[in-house]
Amino acid sequence: MVRKKLDIFHENKSLLIPIILINIGGTFFGYYYYAYQLQTSPIYLWPFIPDCPLFTTLLLISLALHKKWHSALFNFLIFIGLIKYGIWTLFALSLYYETSFGSQPEFTYVLFALHTAMAIQSILLFNRIEPIKNSHALLILAFMLSNDFSDYFLGTHPWTPGGKDDILAIFTFILTILVWSFSLSFFNSYSNKDYHKKNEK
């Protein structure tokens, strides 16, 4: 039932095109935001730097290949990334409230809205959910934790005012575990229910 309702986003171009255009705009801005950090960082660290635009890019690829190709591993990765980094950004902006909302509050409000939408649009993957193998789930967890390690031990996280980075680091590692656990449980339980319904038919 839920899958059929969400198919409207994929089958109705008047709904899908605005979503894609907003994601394209937000993704380009994201890479622009990280441009200096990418230019001043070793190439081997690039996959760990532009977190938010990376996952919106992957979402765009998934939407573009909706009827041609899909992978449980790929969609599981995107699902986790959208939720994790959407929530992470909201927490980081709130944690450094004085800086975030002090000089350019309007810009921060826009970031708040965009990253809230980033987490919410993970529902676009609901109709592509399949059971995920434990080995694949662990592979994704290893990648996400490697990203966290890179951020706080190799300095690839976005610029912050400092002073509260320890809190942010602890929150990030906990968030990774929580989002991964939720996503794994959700993917397997949700997709299994769908398969049972298909078999009953």
C-alpha positions in Angstrom: 0.0 0.0 0.0 2.7 2.5 1.0 4.8 1.5 -2.0 1.9 2.2 -4.4 1.2 5.6 -2.8 4.9 6.5 -3.1 5.0 5.5 -6.8 3.2 8.7 -7.5 6.6 10.5 -7.0 8.2 8.4 -9.6 5.3 8.2 -12.1 4.1 11.8 -11.9 6.6 14.1 -13.6 5.0 17.2 -12.2 6.0 16.0 -8.7 9.3 14.3 -9.6 10.9 17.0 -11.8 10.7 19.7 -9.0 12.2 17.3 -6.5 15.1 16.5 -9.0 15.7 20.1 -9.8 15.8 21.1 -6.1 18.2 18.3 -5.5 20.4 19.3 -8.4 20.6 22.8 -7.2 21.3 21.8 -3.6 23.9 19.3 -4.7 25.8 21.9 -6.8 25.7 24.3 -3.9 27.0 21.6 -1.6 30.0 20.9 -3.8 30.6 24.6 -4.1 30.5 24.9 -0.3 33.2 22.1 0.0 35.3 23.4 -3.0 38.0 25.0 -0.9 38.3 22.0 1.4 38.5 19.7 -1.5 41.2 21.8 -3.2 43.3 21.8 0.0 42.9 18.1 0.8 44.6 15.0 -0.6 42.6 13.3 -3.3 42.3 10.0 -1.3 40.3 11.9 1.3 37.8 13.4 -1.2 35.2 10.6 -0.7 35.0 11.5 3.0 34.6 15.3 2.6 31.4 16.4 0.7 29.0 14.2 2.7 25.6 15.8 2.0 26.1 16.5 -1.7 27.6 13.0 -2.1 24.4 11.4 -0.9 22.1 13.7 -2.8 24.1 12.8 -5.9 23.6 9.1 -5.2 19.9 9.8 -4.8 19.7 11.5 -8.1 21.4 8.5 -9.7 18.9 6.1 -8.0 16.0 8.2 -9.3 17.4 8.4 -12.8 17.8 4.6 -12.9 14.5 3.9 -11.3 13.2 1.6 -14.0 16.5 0.3 -15.4 18.6 -0.8 -12.4 18.5 -1.0 -8.6 20.6 -2.5 -5.9 19.6 -3.2 -2.3 23.2 -2.3 -1.2 23.2 1.0 -3.1 19.8 2.1 -1.8 20.6 1.1 1.7 23.7 3.3 1.6 21.7 6.2 0.2 18.9 5.8 2.8 21.4 5.9 5.7 23.3 8.8 4.3 20.3 11.0 3.7 19.0 10.5 7.2 22.3 10.6 9.0 23.7 13.7 7.4 20.4 15.5 7.3 20.1 15.0 11.1 23.8 15.6 11.6 23.7 19.0 10.0 20.6 20.1 12.0 22.5 19.1 15.2 25.7 20.8 14.2 23.8 24.1 13.4 22.0 23.9 16.7 25.2 23.0 18.7 27.0 26.1 17.3 23.9 28.2 17.6 25.7 31.5 18.4 27.7 31.2 15.2 25.1 29.6 12.9 22.3 32.0 13.7 24.4 35.0 14.7 25.8 36.6 11.6 23.7 35.1 8.8 20.5 33.7 10.3 18.6 33.7 7.0 21.2 31.5 5.4 21.1 29.2 8.4 17.3 28.9 8.2 17.7 27.9 4.5 20.3 25.3 5.4 18.0 24.0 8.2 15.1 23.6 5.8 17.2 22.0 3.1 18.7 19.4 5.4 15.4 18.6 7.0 14.1 17.9 3.5 17.2 15.9 2.8 16.4 13.5 5.7 12.7 13.3 4.8 13.2 12.5 1.2 14.7 9.2 2.1 11.0 8.1 1.7 11.6 8.3 -2.0 13.4 5.0 -1.6 10.6 3.2 0.2 9.4 1.6 -3.0 12.9 0.3 -3.7 13.5 -1.4 -0.4 14.7 -5.0 -0.5 16.1 -7.3 2.2 19.8 -6.4 2.8 22.4 -9.1 3.3 24.2 -8.9 6.6 27.6 -8.8 4.9 26.4 -5.8 2.8 25.0 -4.1 5.8 28.3 -4.5 7.7 30.1 -3.2 4.7 28.0 0.0 4.7 28.5 0.3 8.5 32.3 0.1 8.0 32.2 2.8 5.3 30.1 5.1 7.5 32.3 4.6 10.5 35.4 5.1 8.3 33.8 8.4 7.3 33.4 9.4 10.9 37.0 8.4 11.7 38.2 10.5 8.8 36.1 13.5 9.9 37.4 13.6 13.5 40.8 12.1 13.3 41.9 13.2 9.8 40.1 16.5 9.9 37.7 16.0 7.0 34.5 17.3 8.7 33.1 20.7 7.6 34.5 23.8 9.3 33.2 24.5 12.8 33.8 27.3 15.3 35.5 24.8 17.6 35.1 24.3 21.3 32.4 21.7 21.0 33.9 19.3 18.5 34.2 16.5 21.1 30.5 16.6 21.6 29.9 16.6 17.9 32.2 13.7 17.4 30.5 11.6 20.1 27.1 12.5 18.6 28.2 11.5 15.1 29.5 8.0 16.1 26.3 7.3 18.1 24.1 8.7 15.3 25.8 6.4 12.8 25.1 3.3 14.9 21.5 4.3 15.6 20.7 5.2 11.9 22.4 2.1 10.6 20.5 -0.1 13.2 17.2 1.5 12.4 17.7 1.3 8.6 18.8 -2.4 8.8 15.7 -3.3 10.8 13.4 -1.2 8.7 14.7 -2.6 5.4 14.4 -6.2 6.4 11.0 -5.9 8.2 9.4 -3.6 5.6 10.6 -5.6 2.6 9.7 -8.9 4.2 6.1 -7.7 4.7 5.9 -6.7 1.1 7.2 -10.0 -0.1 4.7 -11.9 2.1 1.9 -9.9 0.6 3.1 -10.7 -2.9 3.3 -14.4 -2.1 -0.2 -14.3 -0.7 -1.4 -13.0 -4.0 
